[in-house]
Amino acid sequence: MNKTIIININGTVFHIEEDAYEVLRTYMTEVKRHFAYSPDSDEIVTDIENRLAEMFNERLAADHKQVIVLADVQSVTAIMGNVNDFNIDDEEEESLKSGRKLFRDVDERILGGVCAGMAHYFNIEPKWMRLLAILFIFFGGIGLPVYIILWIIMPAASTRADKMAMKGEPINLQNFKRNFDEEVEGLRGGFQRAHSEVRPAIYQIGKLIETLAKLFIKFIVSLVAFMGILGMIVLFIGLITFLGYWNSNQLNTFPFTIVNPGYKSVLAFSAFIIVIIPIAALVMFALRVLVKRIAISKTVYFTMLIIWIAGLVMGAYHGSKIASEFNEEAEFSVTTPLTPSPVYYLKVNPVEFLTKEDSVRYKIDQTNFKGTLISRNRDYHDPRSVRIQILKGDVDKPTLVQEFSARGSNFEEALSTARKVNHRFTQKDSILTFDPKTHLQRGELWRDQSVSLILRIPENTRVMIEAPVNRFLNDHDYWECRPENAPWDYISSWKMTAEGLKCQYVKPLEVDTDSTSVEVR
């Protein structure tokens, strides 16, 4: 009766007699000691253990037994070879070669490694096997399905033992060592070839990227220089225009009407300096980048900075002077009684009234001049100076309250400016018409002049509002009192109730096709 030991060889459990175990342990100790200084010793030892486990399984299955005995270990280790047998000559090694096995060579594959594996099996060059496969694919028509089938059924040579069996090399320690050395040498040579081949390509790609980057930067800098020069030209033209040398009539509109005549030139120059100095500095920097021979001294930049700061201070001083003329607000009101009516139509005056000076400016023949002109475009870009509020009146008689307001440096000046504001409001029967803006005297500066119209009407009075009035309404929205898909000139209907003005949708008449009667729904 012999003592047995349970061992695990790379994941496979075996029962082995004690004396056989001692021989196997001594053998593996020598193998591990020999390969200890190899760069990939763990992988080599693992492959050797895998091969030992395969050979033990084969012997146990052939002899129909479950325990490894000493004779099994001696036989397997003799086939694998000892570490002292590394000086074997080529002739002896050639005589030890075993039969080849069919594997897919994944190291030399183009697709699946089928052709390379079959080339090893038949001991021919892989290129001839690939050429044969191509001929079968394009001329025989069966090459592709055969290749796919072989790809599926042929195992891949994943371990070092598989690779040696694929090439017909004896699976022993010597070939494990030689196979590993060849693999390392191949990788080293591959890295050297890749380095020698890739380095010039990387250098050329780098030079190309560098050239493209320089061209892109020059394009951007050239564009910046061009836009900067164009902007400086536009600023010069704008300065001349603002000073009144070109088409000065265009400057009699908001926001130019805020500026006092005495500050006009000063503010124009300060704004010009504040904007043009940074643009000029940017253009100079761009030109210096494009033409490296251009040298600009620090004195030039320092002088430009001083000029820019002077323009900023000058503009801030005169800007604060203008802002001081908006310190105080004053207002006064005018109440006008209206002719009573159960319904009022609220409209915006489509006619612009012209003064005598306007008729001269527009070259209108004063002999036939009637004082009005159909407005071509509403000046809706101006600040909204008219507001309308519709409230419930405390008495039965409707009234219109016009509240005029303006600003100034003090209350007296603000009140004087407000009293100069002119706004027209007319009533013709039930039609109430108001101007869309206030009218200032010729040359009057804008000081937030405005007028608030407060329409007070009795309860149950209806108000019909046209679409252009919506811009001037306070507390009510015309678009919320308008049916969907209504025409642009739809007139909304409102009614004054005890709670205030309420929208009254006017629904269209619907005809019942089953009868001749007409009903409102």
Salt bridges, closest charged atoms under 4 A:
GLU22 OE1 - ARG25 NH2 2.77
GLU43 OE2 - ARG160 NH2 3.43
ASP47 OD2 - ARG160 NH1 2.65
GLU54 OE1 - ARG51 NH1 3.22
ASP63 OD2 - LYS65 NZ 3.75
ASP72 OD1 - ARG59 NE 2.96
ASP72 OD2 - LYS65 NZ 2.70
GLU93 OE2 - ARG178 NH1 2.19
GLU94 OE1 - LYS97 NZ 3.34
ASP105 OD2 - HIS120 NE2 2.84
ASP107 OD2 - LYS163 NZ 3.02
GLU169 OE2 - ARG178 NH2 3.35
ASP181 OD1 - LYS177 NZ 3.76
GLU182 OE2 - ARG178 NE 3.93
GLU183 OE2 - ARG160 NH2 3.57
GLU183 OE1 - LYS163 NZ 3.83
GLU185 OE1 - ARG188 NH1 2.76
GLU210 OE2 - LYS214 NZ 3.40
GLU325 OE1 - ARG447 NH2 2.58
GLU329 OE1 - ARG407 NH2 3.63
ASP358 OD1 - ARG361 NH2 3.06
ASP379 OD2 - LYS437 NZ 2.75
ASP382 OD1 - HIS381 NE2 3.38
ASP435 OD2 - ARG424 NH1 3.51
ASP435 OD2 - HIS439 NE2 2.85
ASP448 OD2 - ARG407 NE 3.73
GLU510 OE1 - ARG521 NH1 3.31
GLU519 OE2 - ARG521 NH2 2.92
